[in-house]
Amino acid sequence: MNLSFELKKRFYDNIQTYTIILAMLAVWILFTILTNGFYLSPQNFSNLFRQMTVTSFLATGMVLVIVTGNIDLSVGKLAGFVSVVVAYFQANVWNTIFPGQPIVAAALSVGIGLLVGALFGVLQGYIISYMRVPAFIVTLGGMFVLRGGILIITQGKTIPANQPGFDQIAQGYLSPAVGWVAALLVVALLFLNMVRSRARKAQYGFEVSNLYMDILGTLFFSALVIVYVVVVNFYNGVQVPVLLLAVTAVIMAYVSNNTRFGRYAYAIGGNREAARLSGINIKRNIFLVFVLMGFLCGVAGIVLASYVGYGTVAAGEGYELDAIAACILGGTSTLGGQGTIFGAMIGGLIMASLTNGLQMLNVPAAYQYVVKGAVLILAVFADVYFKKNR
Amino acid sequence: MADDIILDIRNVTKTFPGVVALSDVSIQIHHGKIHGLCGENGAGKSTLMKILSGVYPYGSYKGTIFYENRELKLEDRAIRQAIEEGIAIVYQELTLVPSMTVGENIFLGKEPVENGVINWDKLYADTRQILEKYKLDVPPNAVVKTLGVGKMQMVEIAKALSENARILILDEPTSALSESEIDKLMEILETLKEHGVTCIYITHKLEEFFRITDSVTILRDGKTVATNPTSELNHETLVRHMVGREMKERFPKNSRKPGEVIFKVENLVATDPNEPSRKVLDGVNFDLRQGEILGIAGLMGSGRTELVTTIFGEYGNIISGTITMDNKTLNIKSAHDAMLHGISLVPEDRKGQGLVLMQPILRNISLANLDRFAGFFRIDQDAELAAANQQGKNLSIKAANLQDRVDSLSGGNQQKVVIAKWLLTNPQILIMDDPTRGVDVGAKFEIYKLMNELAENGVSIIMISSELEEVIGMSDRIMVMHNGRSGGVLETQGVTQEKIMAIATGIEA
């Protein structure tokens, strides 16, 4: 295959991805101009990525939920509930059992957060897939239940969650040197993966794609990683929550493409009947999708508690809508069957970029909502329009 | 222009990016006649019909169309305009709203309104009138989803007729109909002819052209090959025009010798899972030998699809009776169980049950087989692709790239993808529910050849078919079903279509 043909093919195969990346760059350029360049300063750049993390953890799970043709409205409140549970245990429990051991307390806090999230996922998933109550209703009910749960635990007050160690989860930074090591490790893995994939393809006797194209692609992603590390190192270094999110997103992308569980999720959403007749256990698969979603709510809730340093009554309010919006901006079909983790991450970044930029411009909160809502609708309209006129 | 020409299609060319779907097509259709349109999948029939019905509006194609001596220009609201002009189309895929009644469906979008409120009495009275006029045996207030496919088709036709259509386009109307329903349809078409309605009739069942049409136009690769009065055509010339080559044998020869009985169904009784009081199977008996093709014939609703989906563990609740394989009693609870026992099912409805249309060909082929390529953590995508490539080659699936979406393929190739998926499971018993429905002649022949090869290699095949010729042409033995019962298993040697019909309709046991 010649180079230009392959370039074209790759371009058309991924046109939706490029469109959304272009949209993101457009948002960045616009705000950079409006803020006289301060928008893309290392400090704001660093904050921007940190701000996207909590809802983006939710979005990584939400993609699979929507792909199976379901929806989860409870994720914001579940993350909020986890954050107040974690705060409660830090403020009232761990210090009485393990006084003076903040690292143990932090580790146990993480454990209890993940457990609570996953258990709630088990409960909702069971009701949805085995008791056949529609996900919309179960998670709507779940949202109310969790809102009550948050009030019960907080008693309407704010609970501090700022143990040393625990605060590092969302507020920590890798030192520049460690950041560089991590970046180089990622680059090395990218190249290793490229070489291994080519070797395997050759072994099976497939037409191996153009070497220069592969190198070019790998170099491009390596460059992105390195540029990112260079920029954030100008501020405090690589942000711990962003690193956690990146790892989570890579794992989730892998799960969705390279495991039976992920493949089945797409098949179920694409054609439930065909999936059923292909011997796929639909109930179990959907159950597991909700368990995973709950677990990720646990992760998000822990990061949230660490991020704000408190468990509050309003914790997680409206995050489910941000997470759903991120998925949809990223090309996830509300009809099920289609959507990528990568797209949802870019979608999450666009949502965070809008919030951040509008705040910088001192746009009142009310108008921020108006702009975000309009952008969401416009993005989906553009997608529909271009698909129709392709 | 002769006065009796109602539709004059002149030099119509329609291109899509990279594809010429229609190239300089000209057809004249005479008033009050039934005009057949014949061609393989991808020959351009559907594209032409979409132009006539306004799906591709005026200006999106080149050439001119004269309708009743004036140029037909379907523009802005092209689809509605076509209906108002009296050009109605009955699509191959049903377009009814399942949860609405027959009457509501027929008058959907044109409900009789008085003071802003629907006049239900008039709606149902008018529905009844239409149904009676054309002798359609369907209750006007029945909810559509409770009807069988055959009746739904009739509602679809009634809906088109209710528009006072002067040209009725029927796109493969019989692909889901039983023989008796086809007879009924033919009667309806004769009635329409008496009323002066012109029909354009598209089908893959060639004998229907000889049965009902006055003339036939053959399309191949987007070009008009020939238009002839039906009386001047015969089966061979039609096939030759369609595929551009002689095709003497419709069914490939075979020389297989089936082995021992490996699978047995005895006195199987099962009920509808959604309606436990209704028996869908009421005493089915048959056995299947190794390397045999067993045909199952029967009318729509005779329980043939219910039988195979019940065996496959995905439909009926078994009340009594036994299913044995290799002398062991089976208790199959799901498709997964069935696959573990070496039983695979190519389902009846390719798009609804066989394929995930939005996904690549590759993923469709591997869907039922991921266990073979995957541990808990990883799917070996290279092994997956290699296996799919192999299947693609074996079945000669015509696709540029297995990463292309499966819905970019023609119907015949889509069906091959479904078959490939199930062959990859290495079945001992392959159940095929109407495997050539909506598939063109060339692909049909390839599927037949494949079935023979599989049987010669020891795979046992159960084939359901709506076409009696196909059942007789392909099967070693034939089981005929009627009212959920098996009406005996016949040796194909010496069996006639009349004999099968007699059992299927309950005249003979």
Interface residues (C-beta under 8 A of the other chain):
Chain A: D13 R200 K201 Q203 Y204 G205 F206 N258 T259 R260 R263 Y264 Y266 A267 G270 N271 E273 A274 A275 R276 L277 S278 G279 I280 N281 G337 Q338
Chain B: F312 E314 S334 A335 H336 A338 M339 L345 P347 G352 Q353 G354 L355 V356 L357 M358 Q359 R363 L367 A368 L370 D371 A374 F376 F377 R378 I379 Q381 D382 A383 L385 A386 Q403 K421
